[in-house]
Amino acid sequence: MRLLFIFLFLLGQPLLAQSAFSDGASEALAQGVVQFQQGNLGQARESFQLAAELGVQSPSLHYNLGVVCYRLGDYPAARQWFSRLLDSDDRALATYNLGLVALADDRPGEARKWFEESLAASPPESVQRLAEQQLAKLDGLALLQGERRVDAYGYLSLGAGYDSNLSATPEDSASNQGSALGEVIAAGSVDYALDAHRWLSLDLIAFARHYAEDGDYDQQLLQARFGVMRAWGLWAVGIRPVVSRSWLDGDSLETRWGAEFLARSAECSPAEDLRCDVAFAVEQVNGGDGYQAYDGQWYQLKAGLGYPFGDLDLAGEYRLELNNRQDLDVPERFVSVSPTRHELILEANYQLSSELALAGELSVRHSRYGKPHRWVESGMLVERRREDVLTGVGLMAEYDLTARWLLRPQWFFRHQQSELNEYDFRRHTLLLSLEGVF
């Protein structure tokens, strides 16, 4: 049956599907509708979820759950349930509802995009009229703000865990020393819409990790990116100047500045839900005192794809990295820190329930350094080119504590095999983090 539209900011009554389900499932659906009408939203949600567990997977049920989650203020869950309708005949309604969820979650820029998608999906006249009204309200708000639209986001992560094999930099040999660790990540993003097709963005990231057993490996990073973006059909394209600085045990490691050119789309041909992105970055690197070998240029090309299969989302990314560094050249020793790298990353994310998601990652990276290493061994000069293969696997889970906070346990394993034995290592990292978005 066709879903009812949602009127302005007030979500309508839930729907009772008339399909032939088991007696228990039908009873749960009917009970959920009654509970909703009585104002017992928490009980209604439990009843609808019970119907889903009993085998009901219909647009009506997904809509009902989206309504209830919205009314309960659980906007991530509401977004999840309404998103399941994007591949149905009611895409126009689904995108409109997702716009209302974004508005309630104080994301007017995202809401605008959903309302525009609703109009582009040839909606029924009633939904078209409501989407146009919402866009008119957003335009009016922008006019009151001096023709600008600003979206701001924040992210905070507090983590603790254990690293089995500390390493100062990616080019160093591993220490074969483990340590407990604590880390903090803070990030913020501001989007400033110039008009319906152009916007500016500013991203700030701060990272700090402390090792309890050996502070020599403590790491810090600050990064800022300023973007100039433009919508081009189904694509967003732009350029993002970037500047960053990193420290090792309080000493300056690298200062970087450069730019990234990128293009991304949530609807690539030939599949409507196929996500794709491509980016090219170039940066000038200046090493800190004692790290002048890292002076030089860094280049990276990235291309990625992603596609949802119901509750399962798959993604892959290829990275090509080029380095032109000064390298370390001292009497009787030469060490290259200028690798060419090819890396492939595969990710899978499965939404087990509205609160719990499971994810996995596989990666492989091949590095070949520009010039052979040289050193003196037993009185003789030895030359050998460094070439590494790094493989990795990761498992993680995300458990939603509230609409804005989640708990994320993670495990990563990295195994590097090198033509130079001193760079061989195995490394396990365990991390439990509390993460929030604002």
C-alpha positions in Angstrom: 0.0 0.0 0.0 1.2 3.6 -0.6 2.7 5.3 2.3 1.1 8.4 3.8 3.1 11.7 3.5 4.4 13.5 6.6 2.9 17.0 7.1 5.5 19.7 7.8 7.4 19.0 11.0 4.7 16.7 12.5 5.0 13.1 11.4 1.8 11.4 10.6 0.2 8.3 12.0 1.8 4.9 11.5 0.5 2.6 8.8 -0.9 -0.8 9.4 0.2 -3.1 6.5 -2.5 -5.4 5.2 -0.2 -8.1 3.9 -0.5 -11.7 4.9 1.9 -12.2 7.9 1.9 -14.8 10.7 -0.6 -14.3 13.5 2.1 -13.1 15.8 3.5 -10.6 13.4 0.1 -9.2 12.6 -0.7 -8.9 16.3 2.5 -7.1 16.9 1.8 -4.6 14.0 -1.7 -4.0 15.2 -0.6 -3.6 18.8 2.1 -1.1 17.8 -0.4 1.1 16.0 -2.7 1.1 19.1 0.2 1.9 21.3 1.3 4.8 19.1 -2.2 6.2 19.1 -2.2 6.1 22.9 1.1 7.9 23.0 3.1 4.9 24.2 5.9 5.5 21.7 8.5 3.3 23.4 6.1 0.3 23.5 5.1 1.0 19.9 8.7 0.8 18.8 9.2 -2.5 20.6 6.1 -3.9 19.0 7.2 -2.9 15.5 10.7 -4.2 16.1 9.1 -7.5 17.2 7.1 -7.7 14.0 10.4 -7.2 12.1 12.0 -10.0 14.1 9.0 -12.3 13.2 9.7 -11.8 9.5 7.9 -8.7 8.5 10.1 -6.7 6.1 7.7 -4.3 4.3 7.8 -0.6 3.4 4.9 0.0 5.8 6.8 -1.4 8.8 10.0 0.5 7.9 7.9 3.7 7.7 6.2 3.0 11.0 9.6 2.5 12.7 10.9 5.7 11.1 7.9 7.6 12.5 8.3 6.3 16.0 12.0 6.8 16.1 11.6 10.4 14.9 9.0 11.1 17.6 11.3 9.6 20.2 14.1 11.9 19.1 16.3 9.0 17.8 17.2 10.7 14.6 20.0 8.3 13.5 17.5 5.4 13.8 14.8 7.3 12.0 17.2 8.1 9.2 18.1 4.4 8.9 14.5 3.2 8.6 13.5 5.9 6.1 16.6 5.3 4.1 15.3 1.7 3.5 12.5 3.2 1.4 14.9 5.0 -1.1 14.8 2.0 -3.4 11.0 1.7 -3.3 8.3 3.4 -5.4 8.1 5.9 -2.5 11.5 7.4 -3.0 10.1 10.9 -3.2 8.3 10.5 0.1 11.4 8.9 1.7 13.7 11.8 0.7 11.1 14.3 2.0 10.9 12.5 5.3 14.7 12.4 5.5 14.7 16.1 5.0 12.4 16.5 8.0 14.7 14.3 10.1 17.7 16.4 9.1 15.8 19.6 10.0 15.0 18.2 13.5 18.6 17.2 13.9 19.7 20.8 13.2 21.2 20.1 9.8 19.5 22.5 7.4 22.1 22.0 4.6 21.5 18.3 4.5 17.7 18.9 4.7 17.8 21.2 1.7 19.5 18.4 -0.3 16.9 15.9 0.6 14.0 18.2 -0.2 15.6 19.0 -3.6 16.0 15.2 -4.2 12.3 14.7 -3.4 11.3 17.2 -6.0 13.6 15.6 -8.6 12.0 12.2 -8.0 8.6 13.3 -9.6 6.6 13.2 -6.3 2.9 13.2 -5.9 1.4 16.7 -5.9 0.9 16.7 -2.1 4.5 15.8 -1.4 5.8 18.2 -4.1 3.8 21.0 -2.4 5.2 20.2 1.0 8.8 19.9 -0.2 8.5 23.3 -2.0 7.2 24.8 1.3 10.1 23.5 3.2 12.6 24.9 0.7 10.8 28.2 0.8 11.2 28.3 4.6 14.9 27.5 4.3 15.3 30.2 1.7 13.6 32.6 4.0 15.9 31.7 6.9 18.9 32.2 4.6 17.6 35.6 3.6 17.3 36.6 7.3 20.8 35.5 7.8 22.1 37.7 5.0 21.8 35.1 2.2 24.1 32.6 3.9 23.5 29.1 5.1 25.8 27.7 7.7 26.1 24.1 8.9 28.5 23.2 11.7 29.4 19.8 13.0 31.6 18.5 15.8 33.2 15.2 16.7 35.0 14.0 19.8 36.6 10.6 20.5 38.1 9.5 23.8 39.9 6.1 23.5 42.1 3.7 25.5 43.8 0.5 24.5 47.0 -1.4 23.8 49.6 -1.4 21.0 51.8 -4.5 20.9 54.6 -3.0 18.8 55.4 0.7 18.9 56.9 2.5 16.0 58.0 6.2 15.8 57.3 6.8 12.1 56.2 4.6 9.2 59.7 4.4 7.9 61.2 3.2 11.2 61.7 -0.4 12.2 59.3 -1.6 14.9 60.5 -1.5 18.6 59.1 -5.0 19.6 57.8 -3.1 22.7 54.2 -2.9 23.7 52.4 -0.3 25.7 49.0 0.8 27.0 47.7 3.9 25.3 45.2 6.7 25.5 44.1 9.0 22.7 41.9 12.0 22.0 40.5 13.0 18.6 38.6 16.3 18.2 37.3 17.5 14.9 35.0 20.2 13.6 33.5 21.2 10.2 31.7 24.3 9.0 30.0 24.5 5.7 29.0 28.0 4.3 26.6 27.9 1.4 27.1 30.7 -1.1 24.0 29.6 -3.1 22.3 26.4 -4.0 25.3 25.1 -5.9 28.4 26.5 -4.3 29.7 26.3 -0.7 32.8 26.8 1.3 34.0 24.4 4.0 36.5 24.5 6.9 37.7 21.3 8.6 39.8 21.2 11.7 41.3 18.0 13.2 43.4 17.6 16.4 44.8 14.2 17.5 47.0 13.1 20.4 48.1 9.7 21.5 50.1 8.9 24.7 51.9 5.6 25.5 52.0 4.8 29.2 55.2 2.7 29.0 57.3 5.0 26.7 56.6 8.6 26.0 59.2 8.7 23.3 56.5 7.4 20.9 53.8 9.9 21.9 52.2 11.5 18.8 50.2 14.7 18.1 48.7 16.2 15.0 46.9 19.4 14.0 45.4 19.8 10.6 43.2 22.4 8.8 41.5 22.2 5.4 39.7 25.0 3.6 37.5 23.9 0.7 35.8 25.6 -2.2 33.1 23.2 -3.5 30.5 23.2 -6.3 27.6 20.9 -7.2 27.8 19.7 -10.8 24.8 17.6 -11.6 25.1 14.5 -9.4 28.7 15.4 -8.5 30.4 17.6 -6.0 33.8 18.9 -7.1 36.2 21.2 -5.5 39.7 22.1 -4.2 40.8 22.0 -0.5 44.0 23.7 0.6 45.5 21.9 3.6 48.1 22.7 6.3 49.2 20.3 9.1 51.8 19.8 11.7 52.8 16.7 13.6 55.0 16.1 16.6 56.8 13.0 18.1 57.4 13.1 21.8 56.8 16.9 21.7 59.4 17.5 19.0 58.3 18.8 15.6 58.2 15.9 13.1 56.7 17.3 9.9 55.0 20.5 8.7 52.9 20.1 5.6 51.0 22.4 3.2 49.4 21.8 -0.1 46.0 21.2 -1.7 43.6 18.4 -2.6 41.4 18.3 -5.8 38.4 16.1 -5.3 35.1 14.9 -6.9 32.5 12.7 -5.4 28.9 11.5 -6.1 26.4 9.5 -4.2 24.8 8.3 -7.4 27.3 7.1 -10.0 26.4 5.3 -13.2 25.4 2.6 -13.9 23.8 1.9 -10.4 21.7 4.6 -8.7 23.1 3.8 -5.2 26.7 3.4 -6.3 28.9 5.9 -4.5 32.2 7.0 -6.0 34.9 9.5 -5.3 38.3 10.5 -6.7 40.9 12.8 -5.3 44.5 14.0 -6.0 46.6 15.7 -3.3 50.0 17.3 -3.4 51.9 18.6 -0.3 55.2 20.2 0.5 56.8 18.5 3.5 59.3 20.2 5.9 60.8 17.9 8.5 61.5 19.1 12.0 64.9 19.4 13.7 66.5 16.0 13.3 64.0 14.9 10.7 65.3 16.9 7.7 65.4 13.6 5.7 61.6 14.0 5.3 61.9 17.3 3.5 60.4 17.1 0.0 57.1 16.5 -1.8 54.3 14.0 -1.2 51.6 13.1 -3.8 48.5 10.9 -3.5 45.8 9.7 -5.9 42.7 8.1 -4.4 39.7 6.4 -6.1 36.9 4.7 -4.2 33.5 3.0 -4.7 30.7 2.0 -2.3 27.4 0.2 -2.6 24.7 -0.8 -0.2 23.1 -4.3 -0.2 20.3 -3.8 2.2 21.8 -3.7 5.7 25.3 -4.5 4.3 27.4 -1.7 2.9 30.6 -2.5 0.9 33.3 -0.1 0.0 36.7 -0.2 -1.7 39.5 2.3 -2.2 42.7 2.3 -4.2 45.6 4.7 -3.2 48.7 5.6 -5.1 51.3 7.5 -3.2 54.5 9.1 -4.5 57.3 10.6 -2.4 60.2 12.8 -3.4 62.1 13.3 -0.1 65.6 14.4 0.7 66.4 11.0 2.3 69.1 10.3 4.9 72.6 10.5 3.4 75.4 10.3 5.9 78.9 8.8 5.7 78.7 5.0 5.2 74.9 5.0 5.3 72.1 6.0 3.1 68.4 5.5 4.0 65.6 6.2 1.5 62.3 7.6 2.9 60.9 8.1 -0.6 58.6 5.2 -1.3 56.1 4.6 -4.1 53.1 2.9 -2.7 50.1 1.1 -4.0 47.4 0.3 -1.5 44.0 -1.4 -1.7 41.4 -1.2 1.1 38.2 -3.2 1.4 35.5 -2.4 4.0 32.2 -4.0 5.0 29.6 -2.6 7.4 26.6 -4.5 8.5 23.7 -2.9 10.5 22.8 -5.7 12.8 20.1 -3.6 14.6 19.1 0.0 15.0 21.7 0.3 17.8 24.5 -2.1 16.7 26.7 -2.1 13.6 29.6 -4.5 12.8 32.4 -3.7 10.4 35.5 -5.3 9.0 38.5 -4.1 7.0 41.1 -5.8 4.8 44.1 -3.9 3.3 47.3 -4.6 1.4 50.0 -2.1 0.6 53.1 -2.5 -1.5 56.0 0.0 -1.0 59.1 0.3 -3.2 61.7 2.9 -2.1 63.4 5.1 -4.7 67.0 4.4 -4.1 68.8 1.4 -2.5 69.8 1.6 1.1 73.5 1.5 1.8 75.4 0.6 4.9 78.7 -0.9 6.0 78.6 -4.5 7.2 81.7 -6.5 8.3 83.8 -3.8 6.7 82.1 -4.0 3.3 79.6 -1.6 1.7 76.2 -3.3 1.2 73.4 -2.0 -1.1 69.9 -3.3 -1.1 66.6 -1.7 -2.2 63.9 -1.6 0.4 60.6 -3.2 -0.7 57.7 -3.9 1.8 54.3 -5.6 1.7 52.0 -4.6 4.5 48.8 -6.6 5.0 46.2 -5.7 7.6 42.8 -6.8 9.0 40.5 -4.9 11.3 37.3 -5.7 13.1 35.1 -3.2 14.9 31.6 -2.6 16.3 29.5 0.5 16.8 26.9 0.6 19.6 24.7 3.6 19.9 24.3 4.8 23.5 22.2 7.8 22.6 21.3 9.7 19.4 24.7 11.4 19.6 27.1 9.1 21.5 28.4 5.6 20.6 30.8 3.1 21.9 33.4 1.6 19.4 35.6 -1.4 20.2 38.3 -2.0 17.6 41.0 -4.5 16.8 43.7 -4.1 14.1 46.4 -6.5 13.0 49.3 -5.4 10.7 52.0 -7.7 9.3 54.8 -6.2 7.2 57.3 -8.3 5.3 60.3 -6.4 3.9 63.3 -7.1 1.7 65.3 -5.6 4.7 64.6 -7.8 7.7 64.9 -5.0 10.2 61.6 -3.6 8.9 59.6 -6.9 9.3 57.0 -6.6 12.1 53.7 -7.9 13.4 51.5 -5.4 15.3 48.2 -5.8 17.2 46.2 -2.7 18.3 43.2 -2.9 20.6 41.2 0.3 21.2 37.9 1.1 23.0 36.6 4.6 22.2 33.6 6.7 23.3 32.6 8.9 20.3 30.1 11.8 20.0 28.8 14.0 17.3 27.4 17.5 17.8 
